Amino acid sequence: MIVTDASRFATMYSFNPDAATTLTAASIINSAYLPVTTPVTGYNAKTDLLNSIFFIASRDNVLAALKSQQDNVWYYQFNWDKEPGPWNDIYGAAHAFDLPFVFGNFGPSLFGNVIGGNANKAGRVALSNAMMKSVAAFAKNGDPNDAALGVTWPVWPKRLIFDATLTDKALSVQ
């Protein structure tokens, strides 16, 4: 990042997702990592590399350990990245961005403005509704499967992919 956290957070807090903006990824991310989709050197490639080094092996080890103790272990991957620009390039499907979806709370918060907006509302709300119903099913029955998902959530090592288009949820299994 070429701006301080305080500056970025202030920009995020005052961001209006429904207004035209001149803000770009280049005003926040170092130009060496742009365009974000450039193989090997782009911002996405660099964050994917960090993820593979620091998180993927740990995730797999934890889930395998749990699976050795019980049959029913569910895992999901949150792929929603429909934030208004430039935040979709800067954050994408970032860590903890699933929490507003799980709790159905897109109200004012530091990240609320960069997640929200009218352009993605239909898909965002449809995804949130499916996630909330799945969490409720898990709390009630010990199984996250619910008809609202539209797919059967298998146990680990398969995963449910939570995603959405701008207009509807888009869930899949891998």
Backbone as CSV, one residue per row, in Angstrom:
resi,resn,N_x,N_y,N_z,CA_x,CA_y,CA_z,C_x,C_y,C_z
1,MET,0.846,-1.178,0.000,0.000,0.000,0.000,0.894,1.245,0.000
2,ILE,0.449,2.244,-0.705,1.219,3.501,-0.744,0.592,4.574,0.143
3,VAL,-0.444,4.208,0.863,-1.061,5.123,1.826,-1.017,4.460,3.200
4,THR,-1.078,5.261,4.227,-1.091,4.700,5.576,-2.435,4.022,5.824
5,ASP,-2.460,3.148,6.816,-3.724,2.525,7.201,-4.734,3.587,7.601
6,ALA,-4.306,4.582,8.350,-5.221,5.632,8.803,-5.842,6.359,7.611
7,SER,-5.047,6.659,6.621,-5.553,7.342,5.425,-6.507,6.437,4.637
8,ARG,-6.129,5.192,4.475,-6.983,4.232,3.752,-8.300,4.046,4.485
9,PHE,-8.239,3.878,5.793,-9.463,3.676,6.573,-10.360,4.912,6.526
10,ALA,-9.783,6.105,6.570,-10.577,7.337,6.475,-11.260,7.414,5.106
11,THR,-10.538,7.043,4.075,-11.113,7.026,2.726,-12.247,6.014,2.644
12,MET,-12.048,4.846,3.233,-13.076,3.812,3.220,-14.319,4.272,3.975
13,TYR,-14.111,4.892,5.118,-15.232,5.296,5.958,-16.092,6.358,5.277
14,SER,-15.463,7.251,4.513,-16.214,8.320,3.857,-16.628,7.953,2.434
15,PHE,-16.286,6.766,1.974,-16.590,6.333,0.607,-18.091,6.151,0.418
16,ASN,-18.607,6.685,-0.687,-20.013,6.504,-1.031,-20.073,5.496,-2.182
17,PRO,-20.539,4.266,-1.920,-20.510,3.234,-2.951,-21.457,3.502,-4.120
18,ASP,-22.378,4.418,-3.970,-23.337,4.700,-5.033,-22.999,5.963,-5.825
19,ALA,-21.914,6.616,-5.491,-21.500,7.834,-6.191,-20.326,7.535,-7.121
20,ALA,-20.221,8.297,-8.179,-19.067,8.175,-9.069,-17.807,8.514,-8.281
21,THR,-16.722,7.823,-8.603,-15.473,8.065,-7.872,-14.297,8.154,-8.828
22,THR,-13.307,8.920,-8.447,-12.054,8.978,-9.196,-10.997,8.108,-8.527
23,LEU,-11.355,7.500,-7.407,-10.437,6.643,-6.663,-10.118,5.398,-7.493
24,THR,-8.842,5.052,-7.574,-8.411,3.865,-8.319,-7.495,3.023,-7.447
25,ALA,-7.263,1.800,-7.882,-6.313,0.933,-7.168,-4.930,1.576,-7.148
26,ALA,-4.569,2.296,-8.198,-3.251,2.940,-8.271,-3.072,4.029,-7.228
27,SER,-4.163,4.537,-6.672,-4.026,5.548,-5.622,-3.839,4.915,-4.250
28,ILE,-3.874,3.587,-4.190,-3.736,2.891,-2.918,-2.636,1.825,-2.945
29,ILE,-2.505,1.124,-4.069,-1.536,0.022,-4.199,-0.314,0.497,-4.971
30,ASN,0.859,0.078,-4.530,2.110,0.389,-5.200,2.030,-0.052,-6.663
31,SER,2.477,0.795,-7.573,2.371,0.518,-9.015,3.110,-0.743,-9.436
32,ALA,4.089,-1.198,-8.670,4.810,-2.436,-8.995,3.884,-3.652,-8.972
33,TYR,2.749,-3.534,-8.315,1.807,-4.653,-8.188,0.569,-4.478,-9.062
34,LEU,0.646,-3.559,-10.024,-0.484,-3.283,-10.910,-0.131,-3.651,-12.343
35,PRO,-1.111,-4.006,-13.133,-2.467,-4.305,-12.757,-2.527,-5.480,-11.779
36,VAL,-3.564,-5.507,-10.973,-3.657,-6.510,-9.911,-3.694,-7.928,-10.465
37,THR,-4.122,-8.097,-11.709,-4.265,-9.437,-12.303,-3.027,-9.911,-13.057
38,THR,-1.946,-9.152,-13.037,-0.725,-9.569,-13.732,-0.171,-10.846,-13.098
39,PRO,0.054,-11.889,-13.911,0.625,-13.120,-13.346,1.981,-12.843,-12.679
40,VAL,2.254,-13.519,-11.610,3.505,-13.507,-10.842,3.728,-12.209,-10.060
41,THR,3.642,-11.048,-10.700,3.984,-9.796,-10.027,2.784,-8.960,-9.601
42,GLY,1.597,-9.289,-10.057,0.413,-8.517,-9.703,0.013,-8.704,-8.243
43,TYR,-0.753,-7.765,-7.762,-1.212,-7.783,-6.364,-1.905,-9.100,-6.023
44,ASN,-2.777,-9.588,-6.912,-3.478,-10.849,-6.646,-2.510,-12.027,-6.565
45,ALA,-1.523,-12.063,-7.455,-0.533,-13.147,-7.427,0.275,-13.113,-6.138
46,LYS,0.634,-11.921,-5.696,1.419,-11.795,-4.455,0.591,-12.196,-3.232
47,THR,-0.678,-11.776,-3.181,-1.496,-12.162,-2.031,-1.827,-13.654,-2.071
48,ASP,-1.988,-14.228,-3.275,-2.189,-15.683,-3.385,-0.954,-16.443,-2.897
49,LEU,0.219,-15.931,-3.204,1.462,-16.567,-2.740,1.542,-16.544,-1.215
50,LEU,1.263,-15.402,-0.614,1.272,-15.315,0.852,0.250,-16.270,1.461
51,ASN,-0.916,-16.346,0.864,-1.959,-17.245,1.344,-1.490,-18.693,1.285
52,SER,-0.854,-19.077,0.189,-0.400,-20.464,0.063,0.717,-20.792,1.061
53,ILE,1.559,-19.838,1.363,2.662,-20.072,2.295,2.182,-20.106,3.745
54,PHE,1.332,-19.164,4.118,0.989,-19.003,5.522,-0.324,-19.636,5.968
55,PHE,-1.273,-19.841,5.063,-2.590,-20.254,5.529,-3.077,-21.610,5.024
56,ILE,-2.819,-21.949,3.779,-3.399,-23.157,3.195,-2.950,-24.421,3.934
57,ALA,-1.660,-24.569,4.178,-1.179,-25.766,4.875,-1.754,-25.845,6.287
58,SER,-1.813,-24.728,6.983,-2.389,-24.715,8.335,-3.859,-25.092,8.295
59,ARG,-4.592,-24.536,7.349,-6.016,-24.865,7.200,-6.188,-26.367,6.991
60,ASP,-5.419,-26.929,6.061,-5.549,-28.349,5.752,-5.178,-29.220,6.950
61,ASN,-4.152,-28.822,7.688,-3.757,-29.587,8.876,-4.843,-29.566,9.945
62,VAL,-5.420,-28.416,10.191,-6.477,-28.303,11.199,-7.699,-29.114,10.796
63,LEU,-8.113,-28.982,9.544,-9.306,-29.704,9.096,-9.071,-31.212,9.077
64,ALA,-7.883,-31.642,8.697,-7.565,-33.080,8.724,-7.570,-33.600,10.165
65,ALA,-7.046,-32.819,11.103,-7.053,-33.233,12.508,-8.485,-33.354,13.023
66,LEU,-9.324,-32.390,12.682,-10.732,-32.468,13.081,-11.408,-33.676,12.461
67,LYS,-11.141,-33.907,11.188,-11.762,-35.026,10.470,-11.336,-36.367,11.077
68,SER,-10.147,-36.433,11.654,-9.705,-37.685,12.283,-10.479,-37.981,13.572
69,GLN,-11.147,-36.973,14.107,-11.890,-37.130,15.355,-13.399,-37.229,15.151
70,GLN,-13.878,-36.767,13.994,-15.312,-36.821,13.717,-15.527,-36.839,12.208
71,ASP,-16.611,-37.441,11.787,-16.891,-37.569,10.358,-17.364,-36.267,9.726
72,ASN,-18.176,-35.526,10.448,-18.828,-34.368,9.859,-18.059,-33.083,10.129
73,VAL,-17.219,-32.732,9.193,-16.475,-31.475,9.233,-16.790,-30.745,7.939
74,TRP,-17.321,-29.537,8.055,-17.670,-28.748,6.883,-16.726,-27.566,6.753
75,TYR,-16.429,-27.231,5.505,-15.532,-26.118,5.217,-16.143,-25.297,4.087
76,TYR,-16.056,-23.982,4.212,-16.489,-23.150,3.091,-15.402,-22.172,2.713
77,GLN,-15.492,-21.767,1.455,-14.594,-20.758,0.917,-15.470,-19.592,0.466
78,PHE,-15.133,-18.409,0.898,-15.900,-17.214,0.576,-15.219,-16.506,-0.585
79,ASN,-15.873,-16.492,-1.743,-15.260,-15.929,-2.947,-15.892,-14.619,-3.412
80,TRP,-16.829,-14.061,-2.661,-17.518,-12.858,-3.100,-16.548,-11.683,-3.197
81,ASP,-16.509,-11.070,-4.368,-15.614,-9.933,-4.600,-16.294,-8.880,-5.475
82,LYS,-17.500,-8.547,-5.123,-18.294,-7.613,-5.928,-18.373,-6.222,-5.296
83,GLU,-17.336,-5.832,-4.562,-17.299,-4.497,-3.992,-17.250,-3.469,-5.129
84,PRO,-17.727,-2.254,-4.865,-17.558,-1.208,-5.871,-16.069,-0.906,-6.052
85,GLY,-15.677,-0.578,-7.274,-14.281,-0.245,-7.540,-13.853,0.999,-6.788
86,PRO,-12.622,1.036,-6.383,-11.541,0.110,-6.646,-11.396,-0.982,-5.588
87,TRP,-12.329,-1.027,-4.636,-12.195,-1.930,-3.491,-12.220,-3.396,-3.900
88,ASN,-12.903,-3.730,-4.992,-12.903,-5.120,-5.459,-11.494,-5.546,-5.865
89,ASP,-10.684,-4.624,-6.386,-9.292,-4.941,-6.723,-8.397,-4.955,-5.494
90,ILE,-8.685,-4.101,-4.534,-7.835,-3.977,-3.348,-8.110,-5.095,-2.350
91,TYR,-9.376,-5.413,-2.132,-9.718,-6.420,-1.132,-10.206,-7.733,-1.733
92,GLY,-11.049,-7.679,-2.741,-11.620,-8.905,-3.282,-12.354,-9.662,-2.191
93,ALA,-12.183,-10.963,-2.163,-12.815,-11.811,-1.143,-11.896,-11.877,0.076
94,ALA,-11.833,-10.805,0.808,-10.869,-10.666,1.896,-11.301,-11.388,3.171
95,HIS,-10.300,-11.668,3.994,-10.508,-12.283,5.300,-11.521,-11.468,6.098
96,ALA,-12.492,-12.143,6.655,-13.533,-11.583,7.525,-14.612,-10.803,6.773
97,PHE,-14.526,-10.684,5.442,-15.597,-10.023,4.697,-16.859,-10.878,4.684
98,ASP,-16.751,-12.132,5.091,-17.937,-12.990,5.167,-18.802,-12.670,6.385
99,LEU,-18.249,-12.017,7.390,-19.001,-11.782,8.629,-20.276,-10.954,8.436
100,PRO,-20.261,-9.864,7.682,-21.527,-9.160,7.467,-22.575,-10.042,6.775
101,PHE,-22.120,-10.963,5.938,-23.031,-11.874,5.247,-23.624,-12.884,6.227
102,VAL,-22.791,-13.427,7.086,-23.252,-14.413,8.070,-24.263,-13.793,9.032
103,PHE,-24.039,-12.542,9.417,-24.911,-11.883,10.384,-25.975,-10.995,9.742
104,GLY,-25.937,-10.862,8.409,-26.933,-10.043,7.723,-26.871,-8.585,8.110
105,ASN,-25.663,-8.095,8.387,-25.505,-6.723,8.857,-24.555,-5.963,7.935
106,PHE,-25.138,-5.202,7.037,-24.341,-4.390,6.130,-24.402,-2.917,6.512
107,GLY,-24.708,-2.675,7.770,-24.840,-1.316,8.270,-23.511,-0.603,8.361
108,PRO,-23.549,0.604,8.883,-22.337,1.421,8.961,-21.222,0.716,9.739
109,SER,-20.080,0.668,9.108,-18.881,0.116,9.738,-17.704,0.552,8.877
110,LEU,-16.521,0.276,9.321,-15.334,0.654,8.568,-15.379,0.069,7.161
111,PHE,-15.766,-1.201,7.029,-15.794,-1.841,5.726,-17.175,-1.798,5.073
112,GLY,-18.187,-1.329,5.796,-19.548,-1.312,5.269,-19.685,-0.566,3.956
113,ASN,-19.031,0.575,3.839,-19.144,1.369,2.614,-18.441,0.733,1.433
114,VAL,-17.385,-0.027,1.678,-16.673,-0.636,0.559,-17.281,-1.987,0.166
115,ILE,-18.171,-2.508,0.984,-18.888,-3.745,0.647,-20.213,-3.417,-0.033
116,GLY,-20.851,-2.352,0.405,-22.227,-2.071,0.028,-22.425,-1.385,-1.293
117,GLY,-23.597,-0.806,-1.405,-23.995,-0.101,-2.611,-25.182,-0.773,-3.262
118,ASN,-25.858,-0.015,-4.087,-27.029,-0.546,-4.766,-26.675,-1.517,-5.882
119,ALA,-25.518,-1.347,-6.507,-25.159,-2.190,-7.654,-25.041,-3.668,-7.293
120,ASN,-24.592,-3.974,-6.084,-24.402,-5.378,-5.693,-25.430,-5.852,-4.664
121,LYS,-26.394,-5.020,-4.352,-27.304,-5.320,-3.245,-28.092,-6.614,-3.430
122,ALA,-28.674,-6.839,-4.584,-29.505,-8.039,-4.784,-28.688,-9.313,-4.574
123,GLY,-27.516,-9.398,-5.190,-26.678,-10.587,-5.027,-26.136,-10.724,-3.616
124,ARG,-25.751,-9.604,-3.031,-25.206,-9.594,-1.664,-26.250,-10.072,-0.665
125,VAL,-27.465,-9.590,-0.782,-28.534,-9.973,0.146,-28.930,-11.443,-0.070
126,ALA,-29.004,-11.887,-1.319,-29.337,-13.296,-1.587,-28.276,-14.223,-0.993
127,LEU,-27.005,-13.864,-1.138,-25.922,-14.661,-0.554,-26.006,-14.639,0.964
128,SER,-26.234,-13.475,1.530,-26.351,-13.354,2.981,-27.496,-14.213,3.512
129,ASN,-28.640,-14.181,2.854,-29.781,-14.985,3.296,-29.450,-16.472,3.306
130,ALA,-28.776,-16.948,2.274,-28.393,-18.362,2.223,-27.400,-18.689,3.342
131,MET,-26.447,-17.803,3.578,-25.456,-18.042,4.630,-26.110,-18.046,6.008
132,MET,-27.017,-17.115,6.252,-27.688,-17.065,7.558,-28.539,-18.316,7.788
133,LYS,-29.237,-18.779,6.777,-30.055,-19.989,6.921,-29.187,-21.210,7.155
134,SER,-28.027,-21.248,6.525,-27.104,-22.361,6.718,-26.536,-22.373,8.142
135,VAL,-26.167,-21.210,8.649,-25.669,-21.114,10.029,-26.772,-21.512,11.008
136,ALA,-27.992,-21.078,10.750,-29.120,-21.447,11.618,-29.355,-22.960,11.591
137,ALA,-29.257,-23.567,10.403,-29.425,-25.027,10.301,-28.326,-25.741,11.081
138,PHE,-27.112,-25.239,10.997,-26.001,-25.852,11.723,-26.221,-25.742,13.232
139,ALA,-26.647,-24.570,13.686,-26.902,-24.376,15.115,-28.026,-25.288,15.606
140,LYS,-29.022,-25.477,14.791,-30.177,-26.277,15.182,-29.925,-27.785,15.075
141,ASN,-29.262,-28.204,13.989,-29.153,-29.637,13.687,-27.740,-30.206,13.683
142,GLY,-26.733,-29.345,13.781,-25.357,-29.822,13.666,-24.960,-30.122,12.234
143,ASP,-25.758,-29.635,11.279,-25.511,-29.841,9.851,-25.878,-28.535,9.145
144,PRO,-24.963,-27.944,8.368,-25.240,-26.648,7.761,-26.123,-26.696,6.517
145,ASN,-26.490,-27.883,6.070,-27.290,-27.969,4.856,-28.687,-27.421,5.079
146,ASP,-29.121,-26.601,4.116,-30.437,-25.995,4.140,-30.874,-25.822,2.688
147,ALA,-32.151,-25.937,2.439,-32.677,-25.807,1.080,-32.301,-24.468,0.448
148,ALA,-32.104,-23.432,1.259,-31.749,-22.109,0.734,-30.409,-22.115,0.007
149,LEU,-29.568,-23.097,0.295,-28.278,-23.179,-0.386,-28.455,-23.505,-1.867
150,GLY,-29.412,-24.373,-2.161,-29.607,-24.793,-3.549,-28.639,-25.870,-3.995
151,VAL,-27.700,-26.230,-3.144,-26.748,-27.316,-3.388,-26.551,-28.044,-2.063
152,THR,-26.045,-29.255,-2.130,-25.735,-29.993,-0.913,-24.298,-29.688,-0.516
153,TRP,-24.133,-29.261,0.725,-22.807,-28.935,1.253,-22.174,-30.233,1.737
154,PRO,-21.152,-30.723,1.025,-20.512,-31.976,1.435,-19.501,-31.744,2.559
155,VAL,-19.097,-32.819,3.186,-18.088,-32.719,4.237,-16.698,-32.579,3.615
156,TRP,-15.783,-32.103,4.448,-14.378,-31.949,4.072,-13.847,-33.298,3.624
157,PRO,-13.059,-33.409,2.581,-12.224,-32.378,1.975,-12.903,-31.569,0.873
158,LYS,-14.157,-31.860,0.576,-14.869,-30.986,-0.366,-15.262,-29.709,0.376
159,ARG,-15.607,-28.707,-0.398,-15.955,-27.423,0.209,-17.109,-26.782,-0.538
160,LEU,-17.826,-25.949,0.183,-18.870,-25.140,-0.420,-18.272,-23.779,-0.742
161,ILE,-18.498,-23.320,-1.953,-18.021,-22.000,-2.365,-19.186,-21.033,-2.250
162,PHE,-19.059,-20.057,-1.355,-20.052,-18.996,-1.215,-19.643,-17.841,-2.126
163,ASP,-20.488,-17.525,-3.085,-20.218,-16.435,-4.006,-21.557,-15.888,-4.487
164,ALA,-21.511,-14.815,-5.243,-22.717,-14.226,-5.808,-22.349,-13.397,-7.025
165,THR,-23.310,-13.252,-7.904,-23.211,-12.271,-8.978,-23.730,-10.964,-8.401
166,LEU,-23.866,-9.973,-9.218,-24.444,-8.717,-8.738,-25.922,-8.884,-8.398
167,THR,-26.568,-9.924,-8.954,-28.013,-10.052,-8.797,-28.495,-11.277,-8.031
168,ASP,-27.636,-12.278,-7.815,-28.102,-13.475,-7.121,-26.934,-14.256,-6.527
169,LYS,-27.251,-15.140,-5.590,-26.213,-15.993,-5.016,-25.708,-16.951,-6.099
170,ALA,-24.481,-17.407,-5.964,-23.872,-18.343,-6.907,-23.038,-19.323,-6.105
171,LEU,-23.687,-20.366,-5.568,-22.999,-21.334,-4.729,-22.595,-22.541,-5.550
172,SER,-21.466,-23.126,-5.195,-20.988,-24.316,-5.886,-20.199,-25.171,-4.913
173,VAL,-19.871,-26.361,-5.356,-19.111,-27.311,-4.538,-17.833,-27.671,-5.280
174,GLN,-16.737,-27.721,-4.539,-15.453,-28.180,-5.110,-14.912,-29.301,-4.263
